[in-house]
């Protein structure tokens, strides 16, 4: 049964895994498994949510002294993926502090907001799997690094979805190169693979 709300196969429990690469329009991101490498993994994700953020303009008419809304349009749209990680490895610390790496050290505030490609993967034994493939996004901290002596250290970050356009450039080993990938132009804000959804 496709769609509807009366199919218990649509009920899902499970978290997300996030894979990120600092190459905009990465060709492997279109593939189901090729992008999901240890090097691209952000490690254990404690929590994650996908949040559409819209700005609305409302129109009202006056009807016998009462204002009633008769139209509403979206004037600004964005999608953010807010998540919290708890694996304090060098790559995650570097991204959280906008740093660069030098041997076993992270130089703090030496980098800018990093842009790249990502996959958000939900695989579960209870419900349906889902994969959000993202051609262009940035990765930035979204709060404080929690240093609690009675719990695991955690850090919140945000993956902001950006529009992928023809002529986008990416930083490859310090050199700007064109990241044109015609396959992504039809999915400029990414795509969600729903083949396994009932």
C-alpha positions as CSV (number, residue, x, y, z in Angstrom):
1,X,0.0,0.0,0.0
2,X,1.7,3.2,-1.2
3,X,1.3,6.4,0.9
4,X,-1.4,6.8,3.4
5,X,-1.2,6.8,7.2
6,X,-2.6,3.3,7.9
7,X,0.5,1.3,7.0
8,X,2.5,0.3,10.1
9,X,5.5,-0.4,7.8
10,X,5.9,3.3,7.5
11,X,6.6,3.6,11.3
12,X,10.4,3.9,11.9
13,X,12.7,4.0,14.8
14,X,16.4,4.7,14.3
15,X,19.0,7.3,14.1
16,X,21.2,8.7,11.3
17,X,24.7,8.4,10.1
18,X,26.3,11.4,8.4
19,X,29.0,11.2,5.7
20,X,30.7,14.4,4.5
21,X,33.4,15.2,2.0
22,X,34.9,18.7,1.4
23,X,34.3,18.4,-2.4
24,X,31.2,20.2,-3.7
25,X,29.2,17.9,-6.1
26,X,31.3,14.9,-5.3
27,X,30.4,12.2,-8.0
28,X,30.4,9.3,-5.4
29,X,27.7,11.1,-3.4
30,X,25.2,10.0,-6.1
31,X,26.2,6.4,-5.5
32,X,24.5,4.4,-2.7
33,X,27.6,3.0,-1.1
34,X,30.7,4.5,-2.6
35,X,30.5,7.7,-0.6
36,X,30.1,5.9,2.7
37,X,33.8,5.5,3.6
38,X,35.4,5.7,7.0
39,X,37.2,8.9,5.9
40,X,33.8,10.6,5.1
41,X,32.1,9.4,8.3
42,X,31.4,11.9,11.1
43,X,31.3,9.0,13.5
44,X,28.6,8.4,16.1
45,X,25.7,10.8,15.7
46,X,23.8,11.1,19.1
47,X,20.9,12.9,17.6
48,X,19.9,14.5,14.3
49,X,17.0,16.3,12.8
50,X,16.2,17.6,9.3
51,X,14.6,21.1,9.6
52,X,12.9,23.0,6.8
53,X,13.1,26.7,7.6
54,X,10.6,28.9,5.7
55,X,9.6,32.6,5.9
56,X,6.0,33.2,5.1
57,X,4.2,36.4,4.0
58,X,0.5,36.4,4.8
59,X,-2.3,38.4,3.2
60,X,-5.4,39.4,5.0
61,X,-8.7,40.9,3.9
62,X,-11.2,42.9,5.9
63,X,-14.6,41.3,6.1
64,X,-17.2,43.2,8.1
65,X,-14.6,44.6,10.5
66,X,-12.8,41.3,10.9
67,X,-9.4,40.5,9.4
68,X,-9.2,37.1,7.8
69,X,-6.2,35.4,6.2
70,X,-6.9,34.5,2.5
71,X,-3.4,33.9,1.2
72,X,0.0,32.8,2.4
73,X,3.2,32.4,0.3
74,X,6.8,31.2,1.1
75,X,9.4,34.0,0.4
76,X,12.5,32.3,1.8
77,X,13.4,28.6,2.2
78,X,16.3,26.7,3.7
79,X,17.0,23.2,5.0
80,X,19.3,22.5,7.9
81,X,20.4,19.2,9.4
82,X,21.1,19.8,13.0
83,X,23.1,17.0,14.7
84,X,25.3,16.2,17.7
85,X,28.4,14.1,17.6
86,X,30.3,12.5,20.5
87,X,33.4,11.1,18.8
88,X,36.2,13.6,19.6
89,X,38.6,12.7,16.8
90,X,40.9,15.1,15.1
91,X,38.7,15.6,12.0
92,X,35.6,16.4,14.0
93,X,37.5,18.8,16.4
94,X,39.1,20.5,13.3
95,X,35.6,21.1,11.8
96,X,34.1,22.2,15.1
97,X,36.8,24.8,15.7
98,X,37.2,26.0,12.1
99,X,40.8,24.7,12.3
100,X,43.5,23.2,10.2
101,X,45.6,20.2,11.1
102,X,49.4,20.1,11.7
103,X,50.6,16.6,12.7
104,X,48.8,15.9,16.0
105,X,47.6,19.4,16.5
106,X,44.6,21.4,15.4
107,X,45.2,25.1,14.8
108,X,42.1,26.9,16.0
109,X,40.2,29.5,13.8
110,X,42.5,29.0,10.8
111,X,39.8,28.0,8.4
112,X,36.4,29.3,7.1
113,X,33.1,27.6,6.8
114,X,33.8,24.4,4.8
115,X,31.6,23.5,1.8
116,X,31.2,20.0,0.4
117,X,28.9,17.1,-0.3
118,X,27.0,14.9,2.2
119,X,24.8,11.9,2.8
120,X,22.4,11.4,5.7
121,X,21.7,7.7,6.0
122,X,18.9,6.2,8.1
123,X,19.2,2.4,8.3
124,X,17.0,0.6,10.7
125,X,15.6,-2.8,11.5
126,X,12.4,-1.2,12.6
127,X,10.8,0.6,9.7
128,X,12.2,1.9,6.5
129,X,15.6,3.1,5.4
130,X,16.2,6.5,3.8
131,X,19.2,8.3,2.2
132,X,19.4,12.0,1.7
133,X,22.1,12.7,-0.9
134,X,23.3,16.4,-0.8
135,X,25.5,17.9,-3.6
136,X,26.4,21.1,-1.8
137,X,26.3,22.1,1.9
138,X,28.4,23.7,4.6
139,X,29.3,22.3,8.0
140,X,29.5,24.6,11.0
141,X,29.3,24.5,14.8
142,X,25.8,25.1,16.3
143,X,26.5,25.5,20.0
144,X,29.0,24.6,22.7
145,X,31.2,21.6,23.2
146,X,29.8,20.0,26.3
147,X,32.6,19.0,28.8
148,X,30.6,17.1,31.4
149,X,32.5,14.9,33.8
150,X,29.5,12.6,34.3
151,X,28.6,12.0,30.6
152,X,30.2,11.7,27.2
153,X,31.4,14.9,25.6
154,X,29.2,16.1,22.8
155,X,29.2,18.9,20.2
156,X,26.3,20.2,18.1
157,X,26.8,21.1,14.5
158,X,24.7,22.1,11.5
159,X,24.8,20.9,7.9
160,X,23.3,23.8,5.9
161,X,22.0,22.7,2.5
162,X,23.1,25.1,-0.3
163,X,21.9,25.3,-3.9
164,X,24.1,23.5,-6.3
165,X,24.5,25.5,-9.6
166,X,26.4,25.1,-12.8
167,X,29.9,26.6,-12.3
168,X,30.2,26.0,-8.6
169,X,33.8,25.6,-7.5
170,X,35.4,23.5,-4.8
171,X,38.7,23.6,-3.0
172,X,40.8,20.6,-3.9
173,X,44.2,20.6,-2.1
174,X,44.3,24.4,-1.9
175,X,43.3,24.9,-5.5
176,X,39.8,26.0,-6.7
177,X,38.5,23.7,-9.3
178,X,35.1,23.5,-11.1
179,X,32.8,21.0,-9.6
180,X,30.4,20.8,-12.4
181,X,28.5,17.6,-12.3
182,X,25.6,17.6,-14.7
183,X,23.8,14.9,-12.8
184,X,23.4,17.2,-9.8
185,X,21.9,20.1,-11.7
186,X,18.5,18.4,-11.7
187,X,18.7,17.9,-7.9
188,X,20.2,21.2,-6.8
189,X,19.2,20.8,-3.2
190,X,19.8,17.1,-3.1
191,X,17.5,14.1,-3.3
192,X,16.0,11.7,-0.8
193,X,16.0,8.1,-1.9
194,X,12.6,6.7,-1.0
195,X,12.8,3.4,-2.8
196,X,12.6,1.4,0.4
197,X,9.7,3.4,1.8
198,X,6.3,1.6,1.8
